[in-house]
């Protein structure tokens, strides 16, 4: 397995909606293995394919307690009940901000073999499903922070050692 470089804020791949996964083969399984290895090394609880430079609608996750998996071509159904809590991102390293999310999420998609799957989660797992699906839609968690949190996040990003020219205002 290979640890892949994680793309950070400013990389255009993070702002480009990803293509559907259409081929479920040994190359995809190898990518998934490498994504898990990269996520654990970071460390994180979720990683979308575009975060490692691969423009596919695919993410891996492991939020603990045996809640681990891979989802290709995810579609979300969200509860009206909300949660607010700290959220960070491997592509915006070292920062975390309060982010409003749905408390419960159901994701439908395909597994690494192309078989249909439906998963339901709440709390951290629901947050992870939403965060990673946002990634493959070309969105970052800071995009939808409350106004004051977003202002603080953008200032911190501009001042971060790792920052590149931001791709949003």
C-alpha positions as a printed NumPy array, in Angstrom:
array([[  0.   ,   0.   ,   0.   ],
       [  1.056,   3.563,  -0.683],
       [  0.581,   6.738,   1.305],
       [ -0.552,   9.352,  -1.178],
       [ -0.009,  13.121,  -0.892],
       [ -3.14 ,  14.908,   0.339],
       [ -4.182,  17.897,  -1.744],
       [ -4.672,  21.056,   0.271],
       [ -6.713,  24.254,   0.069],
       [ -6.104,  26.031,  -3.212],
       [ -5.668,  22.887,  -5.332],
       [ -8.258,  23.057,  -8.155],
       [ -9.059,  19.317,  -7.873],
       [-10.77 ,  20.081,  -4.556],
       [-13.153,  22.51 ,  -6.284],
       [-14.064,  20.31 ,  -9.244],
       [-17.066,  17.963,  -9.026],
       [-15.866,  14.381,  -9.469],
       [-16.778,  11.844, -12.131],
       [-18.874,   8.764, -11.33 ],
       [-17.06 ,   5.513, -10.647],
       [-17.851,   3.235, -13.596],
       [-15.13 ,   0.595, -13.37 ],
       [-14.958,  -1.631, -10.309],
       [-11.72 ,  -3.556, -10.729],
       [ -8.382,  -4.302,  -9.063],
       [ -7.166,  -0.744,  -9.782],
       [-10.109,   0.665,  -7.817],
       [ -9.484,  -1.766,  -4.948],
       [ -5.805,  -0.708,  -4.909],
       [ -6.854,   2.968,  -4.821],
       [ -9.207,   2.247,  -1.904],
       [ -6.42 ,   0.44 ,   0.001],
       [ -4.069,   3.38 ,  -0.609],
       [ -6.754,   5.842,   0.489],
       [ -7.271,   3.957,   3.772],
       [ -3.494,   3.878,   4.341],
       [ -3.279,   7.629,   3.616],
       [ -6.253,   8.443,   5.866],
       [ -4.81 ,   6.458,   8.785],
       [ -1.384,   8.038,   8.322],
       [ -2.789,  11.611,   8.342],
       [ -4.687,  10.716,  10.679],
       [ -8.314,  11.289,   9.726],
       [-11.737,   9.632,   9.827],
       [-12.638,  10.115,   6.162],
       [-10.945,  10.755,   2.833],
       [-12.421,  11.538,  -0.57 ],
       [-10.672,  10.488,  -3.781],
       [-10.15 ,  14.05 ,  -4.972],
       [ -8.216,  14.772,  -1.777],
       [ -5.52 ,  12.499,  -3.224],
       [ -5.885,  13.924,  -6.724],
       [ -8.264,  11.325,  -8.18 ],
       [-11.442,  12.87 ,  -9.573],
       [-13.83 ,  10.021,  -8.759],
       [-17.042,   9.995,  -6.689],
       [-15.505,   7.779,  -4.016],
       [-14.664,   8.061,  -0.33 ],
       [-13.407,   5.909,   2.526],
       [-14.189,   6.333,   6.21 ],
       [-13.414,   4.882,   9.626],
       [-15.023,   6.7  ,  12.56 ],
       [-14.199,   3.93 ,  15.033],
       [-16.423,   1.348,  16.726],
       [-16.288,  -0.825,  13.591],
       [-17.913,   1.904,  11.459],
       [-15.582,   1.637,   8.475],
       [-16.165,   1.401,   4.755],
       [-16.016,   2.741,   1.241],
       [-18.764,   4.382,  -0.805],
       [-18.717,   4.96 ,  -4.552],
       [-21.217,   7.278,  -6.235],
       [-22.855,   8.416,  -2.972],
       [-26.245,  10.093,  -2.754],
       [-27.4  ,  11.508,   0.577],
       [-30.712,  11.708,   2.373],
       [-30.524,  14.008,   5.402],
       [-32.635,  14.456,   8.505],
       [-34.1  ,  17.802,   9.452],
       [-32.658,  17.399,  12.947],
       [-29.294,  19.143,  13.154],
       [-26.027,  18.896,  15.029],
       [-23.344,  21.544,  15.487],
       [-19.805,  20.571,  16.315],
       [-16.144,  20.95 ,  15.536],
       [-15.202,  19.822,  12.078],
       [-11.791,  19.686,  10.476],
       [-10.411,  18.553,   7.154],
       [ -7.204,  16.919,   5.978],
       [ -7.172,  19.393,   3.07 ],
       [ -7.355,  22.333,   5.495],
       [ -4.788,  21.008,   7.993],
       [ -4.685,  21.977,  11.625],
       [ -7.948,  23.942,  11.668],
       [-11.374,  23.051,  13.037],
       [-14.563,  25.078,  13.242],
       [-18.153,  24.655,  14.354],
       [-20.137,  23.352,  11.392],
       [-23.888,  22.776,  11.252],
       [-24.829,  19.399,   9.743],
       [-27.783,  17.041,   9.676],
       [-27.837,  14.777,  12.742],
       [-28.727,  11.691,  10.676],
       [-27.713,  10.752,   7.143],
       [-28.455,   7.859,   4.847],
       [-26.038,   7.316,   2.002],
       [-26.801,   5.115,  -0.973],
       [-24.17 ,   4.136,  -3.489],
       [-21.982,   1.205,  -4.364],
       [-19.301,  -0.747,  -2.591],
       [-15.806,  -1.411,  -3.957],
       [-17.203,  -4.27 ,  -6.073],
       [-20.005,  -2.184,  -7.571],
       [-22.727,  -3.76 ,  -5.435],
       [-25.492,  -1.432,  -4.197],
       [-25.282,  -0.327,  -0.59 ],
       [-27.304,   1.777,   1.813],
       [-25.825,   2.987,   5.093],
       [-27.421,   5.069,   7.824],
       [-25.544,   6.928,  10.511],
       [-25.917,   9.625,  13.103],
       [-23.522,  11.935,  14.893],
       [-19.932,  11.627,  13.683],
       [-20.774,   9.035,  11.018],
       [-23.51 ,  11.271,   9.555],
       [-21.095,  14.226,   9.642],
       [-18.46 ,  12.137,   7.849],
       [-20.888,  11.046,   5.086],
       [-21.859,  14.685,   4.507],
       [-18.293,  16.018,   4.645],
       [-16.899,  13.468,   2.183],
       [-19.853,  13.798,  -0.202],
       [-19.316,  17.559,  -0.179],
       [-15.692,  16.938,  -1.201],
       [-16.617,  14.953,  -4.28 ],
       [-19.103,  17.682,  -5.194],
       [-16.24 ,  20.194,  -5.176],
       [-17.109,  21.798,  -1.827],
       [-15.093,  22.262,   1.358],
       [-16.522,  22.424,   4.866],
       [-15.455,  26.045,   5.324],
       [-17.754,  27.081,   2.442],
       [-20.848,  26.71 ,   4.596],
       [-19.659,  27.808,   7.999],
       [-21.707,  30.396,   9.843],
       [-20.595,  33.917,   8.868],
       [-18.253,  34.598,  11.819],
       [-16.746,  31.112,  11.735],
       [-16.124,  31.407,   7.977],
       [-14.442,  34.777,   8.412],
       [-12.156,  33.324,  11.11 ],
       [-11.422,  30.254,   8.991],
       [-10.485,  32.243,   5.89 ],
       [ -8.19 ,  34.468,   7.967],
       [ -6.505,  31.4  ,   9.515],
       [ -6.115,  29.799,   6.084],
       [ -4.497,  32.948,   4.658],
       [ -2.063,  32.954,   7.587],
       [ -1.304,  29.204,   7.521],
       [  2.181,  28.064,   6.483],
       [  0.707,  25.53 ,   4.068],
       [ -1.771,  27.917,   2.39 ],
       [ -1.883,  28.504,  -1.329],
       [ -3.851,  31.218,  -3.073],
       [ -7.481,  30.562,  -2.061],
       [ -9.834,  29.572,  -4.85 ],
       [-12.86 ,  31.209,  -3.183],
       [-13.444,  34.588,  -1.605]])
